[in-house]
Amino acid sequence: MIHYRSFRNPDPPQLVKLWHACALGRGAAEGFTTDAFELLVFSQTYFDPAGLIVACDGSEIVGFVHAGFGCNETQSALDKSIGVICVAMVAPRYRRQGIGKELVKLAEAYLTDSGAQQIQAGASPGADPFYLGLYGGSQISGFLESDPLAAPFFESLGYQPAERFLVYQRAIDKQGWPVSMRLMGIRRKMEVATTEEPNSPTWWWMTHYGKIETLRFLLTPKGGGHPVANASIMGLDFYLPKWQERAIGLFDLFIPEEERRKGYGQTLILDVCRRMQAEMITRAEAHVPANDTAAIGTSESAGFQLVDTGVVYRRSVKPHAEDQELSESETSDAAVKETIEFSQTEHRTD
């Protein structure tokens, strides 16, 4: 008998064990302990146990879903109109029994009851409350195509692809460096400075990158003046057991409008990679929106190659006309009781 309940304090060891058992693809960290979940998930000030729902067979956790919310435009607080299903997984031997579908249904109910007006499956920048540093790499960009079960599962529930992000990587221990007269000219006129964080980090930034080792790089004129490009890097330490190499993630690349198309982005990225090579880092990663042709061009000009694609799925939160009852094949394994009082008692699936 499968029953469903919200998170309890003794659950983390089983959640970590389940994560590792589900084989979530190249973009999911592995080999970490419960300390990683504590740092990046449970310690968040907005963590709500009711949003992390587990499926249990007796005392064993066999699946879980975690739902949360995005931030407002100023990144100063949650925006509960934006609901996010961050993760959803079921142990391999318990799949195709309707458990995943029921978990998502309960997560959707939690989000809509809390005020969500839209729901997306797969986190994205600004709507990524949990798991940065454990899934996606340098950024959470929906569910990765290298996570093979995500797309068919969410599409079967009525979710449709809404955004795509391209995941680029380059080796920085062996691959050569681009050479051009323009790059040489920029290096003569510009220098790179570093700082640990933005000048005015937002609350959302601190809840995410404030928990991870980061460094910010600024490309500035040697004679003084405002930066013409800046970017940040984060350590991808939790990926070391999976990738078997030390890697950094590039994020928040910004070039002022009037300074674009001058080679500054390419120059800064290459300088960052050279510096990381001296620190025995062997790989760099960056995520780019699939419709941002300028960022794609900058990444590829710096020697980055496409390794994966992230997809964000969305669907209407309006109730379905027929409540999407389980199919006959699912019902034979998972007949759901009609009355659910999840907030007060455990919900069970026989």
JOLINFEN-V8816 format. One record per pair of residues at least 4 apart in sequence whose ideal C-beta (glycine too) atoms are under 8 Angstrom apart, sorted by the first residue. I is the first residue (numbers start at 1). J is the second residue. Records with the same first field share a line. If there is no record, write none. Layout:
I: J, J
This chain:
1: 57, 58, 348, 349, 350
2: 55, 56, 57, 62, 94, 97, 99, 334, 348, 349, 350
3: 55, 56, 346, 347, 348, 349
4: 53, 54, 55, 56, 102, 103, 106, 342, 346, 347, 348, 349
5: 53, 54, 56, 346, 347
6: 49, 50, 51, 52, 53, 54, 342
7: 11, 49, 50, 52, 53, 54
8: 49
11: 15, 54, 61
12: 16, 34, 37, 38, 42
13: 17, 34
14: 18, 60, 61
15: 19, 37, 54, 61, 64
16: 20, 32, 33, 34, 36, 37
17: 21
18: 22, 61, 62, 63, 64, 89, 91
19: 24, 28, 89
20: 30, 31
21: 91, 92
22: 89, 90, 91, 92
23: 92
24: 28, 89, 135, 147
25: 144, 146, 147, 148
26: 144, 146, 242, 307, 308
27: 135, 136, 137, 144, 146, 147, 167, 308, 310
28: 134, 135, 147, 242
29: 36, 133, 134, 135, 238, 239, 241, 242
30: 241, 242
31: 238, 240, 241, 242
32: 36, 37, 134, 238, 241
34: 38
35: 39
36: 40, 133, 134, 238
37: 41, 42, 134
38: 42, 43
39: 43, 211
40: 44, 130, 131, 132, 133, 134, 211
41: 47, 66, 130, 131
42: 47
43: 47, 211
44: 129, 130, 207
45: 207
46: 68, 69, 78, 129, 207
47: 51, 52, 130
48: 52, 68
50: 110, 343
51: 66, 67, 68, 107, 110, 111
52: 64, 65, 66, 67
53: 64, 65, 66, 67, 103, 106, 107, 110
54: 61, 63, 64
55: 61, 62, 63, 64, 90, 94, 99, 102, 103, 349
56: 60, 61, 62
57: 62, 94
62: 90, 91, 94, 99
63: 88, 89, 90, 91, 94, 99, 100, 103
64: 87, 88, 89, 103
65: 85, 87, 88, 89, 100, 103, 104, 106, 107
66: 85, 86, 87, 88, 107, 130, 131
67: 83, 84, 85, 86, 107, 108, 110, 111
68: 83, 84, 86, 129, 130
69: 78, 79, 80, 82, 83, 84, 111, 114, 116, 127, 129
70: 78, 79, 82, 84, 126, 127, 128, 129
71: 75, 76, 77, 78, 79, 126, 127, 203, 204
72: 76, 77, 78, 79
74: 202
75: 126, 202, 203, 204, 205
76: 202, 203, 204
77: 203
78: 129
80: 114, 115, 116
81: 115, 116, 117, 118
82: 116, 117, 118, 120, 127
83: 108, 111, 112, 114, 116, 118, 119, 120, 317
84: 111, 119, 120, 122, 123, 127, 128, 129
85: 104, 107, 108, 111, 119, 120, 121, 122
86: 123, 128, 129, 130, 131, 140
87: 130, 131, 135
88: 100, 103, 104, 107, 121, 153
89: 100
90: 94, 95, 99, 100, 103
91: 95
94: 99
95: 99, 100
96: 330, 333
97: 330, 333, 334
98: 102, 326, 330, 331, 333, 334, 336, 349
99: 103, 334, 349
100: 104, 153
101: 105, 157, 326, 330
102: 106, 334, 336, 349
103: 107
104: 108, 121, 157
105: 109
106: 110, 342, 347
107: 111
108: 112, 119, 317
109: 113, 342
110: 114
111: 116, 119, 317
112: 116, 119, 317
116: 317
117: 317
118: 314, 317
119: 314, 315, 317
120: 124, 127, 162, 312, 313, 314
121: 142, 143, 154, 159, 312, 313, 314, 315
122: 140, 141, 142, 143, 150, 154, 310, 311, 312, 313
123: 127, 128, 129, 130, 131, 136, 140, 142, 312
124: 128, 140, 141, 142, 163, 165, 312
125: 139, 140, 141
126: 204
128: 132, 139, 140, 208
131: 135, 136, 140
132: 136, 139, 140, 208, 209, 212
133: 211, 212, 234, 236, 237, 238
134: 238
135: 140
136: 140, 141, 144, 287, 310
137: 167, 236, 239, 249, 285, 287
138: 234, 236, 248, 249, 250, 251, 285, 286, 287
139: 165, 249, 251, 287
140: 310
141: 165, 167, 287, 310, 312
142: 163, 164, 165, 310, 311, 312, 313
143: 147, 150, 151, 154, 310, 311, 312, 313
144: 150, 167, 308, 309, 310, 311
145: 151, 308, 309, 310, 311
146: 308
149: 153
150: 154, 311
151: 155, 161, 311
152: 156
153: 157
154: 159, 313
155: 159, 160, 313
157: 315, 324
158: 315, 320, 324
159: 313, 314, 315
160: 313, 314, 315
161: 311, 312, 313
162: 312, 313, 314
163: 289, 290, 311, 312
164: 289, 290, 291, 309, 310, 311, 312
165: 287, 288, 289, 290, 309, 310, 311, 312
166: 287, 288, 289, 290, 296, 306, 309
167: 285, 286, 287, 306, 307, 308, 309, 310
168: 285, 286, 287, 288, 299, 300, 304, 305, 306, 307
169: 283, 284, 285, 286, 304, 305, 307
170: 175, 273, 283, 284, 302, 303, 304, 305
171: 175, 282, 283
172: 273, 274, 276, 277, 281, 282, 283, 284
173: 277, 281, 282, 283
175: 303
176: 303
177: 270, 274, 303
178: 183, 266, 270, 301, 302, 303
179: 183, 184
180: 184
181: 185
182: 186, 263
183: 187, 263, 266, 267, 270
184: 188
185: 189
186: 190, 262, 263, 264, 267
187: 267, 271
189: 221, 222
190: 219, 220, 221, 222, 228, 264, 267
191: 219, 220, 221, 222
192: 217, 218, 219, 220, 268, 271, 272, 275
193: 217, 218, 220
194: 215, 216, 217, 218
195: 215, 216, 218
196: 214, 215, 216
197: 201, 205, 209, 210, 214, 216
198: 205, 216, 232, 252
201: 205, 206, 209, 210
202: 206
203: 207
204: 208
205: 209, 210
206: 210
207: 211
208: 212
209: 214, 232, 234
212: 234, 235
213: 234, 235, 237
214: 232, 233, 234, 235
215: 232, 233
216: 230, 231, 232, 233, 252
217: 230, 231, 232, 233, 268, 271, 272
218: 227, 229, 230
219: 227, 228, 229, 230, 264, 267, 268, 271
220: 224, 225, 226, 227, 228
221: 225, 228
226: 256
228: 255, 256, 259, 262, 264
229: 253, 254, 255, 259, 264, 265, 267, 268
230: 252, 253, 254, 268
231: 250, 251, 252, 253, 254, 265, 268, 269, 272
232: 250, 251, 252
233: 248, 249, 250, 251, 272, 276, 284
234: 248, 249, 251
235: 248, 249
236: 240, 243, 247, 248, 249, 285
239: 243, 247
240: 244, 245, 246, 247
243: 247, 283
245: 282, 283
246: 280, 281, 282, 283
247: 281, 282, 283, 284, 285
248: 276, 281, 283, 284, 285
249: 284, 285, 286
250: 269, 272, 284, 285, 286
251: 286, 287
253: 265, 268, 269, 286, 295, 298
255: 259, 260, 264, 265
256: 260
259: 264
260: 264, 265, 294
261: 294
263: 267
264: 268
265: 269, 295, 298, 302
266: 270, 298, 301, 302
267: 271
268: 272
269: 273, 286, 298, 299, 302
270: 274, 302, 303
271: 275
272: 276, 284
273: 277, 284, 302
274: 278
275: 279
276: 281, 284
277: 281, 282
284: 304
286: 299, 304
287: 310
288: 292, 295, 296, 299
289: 295
290: 309
292: 296
293: 297
294: 298
295: 299
296: 300
297: 301
298: 302
299: 304
300: 304, 305
319: 323
320: 324
325: 331
326: 330, 331, 334, 335, 336
327: 331
328: 332
329: 333
330: 334
331: 335
334: 349, 350
335: 349, 350
336: 349
337: 347, 348, 349, 350
340: 347
341: 345, 347
342: 346, 347
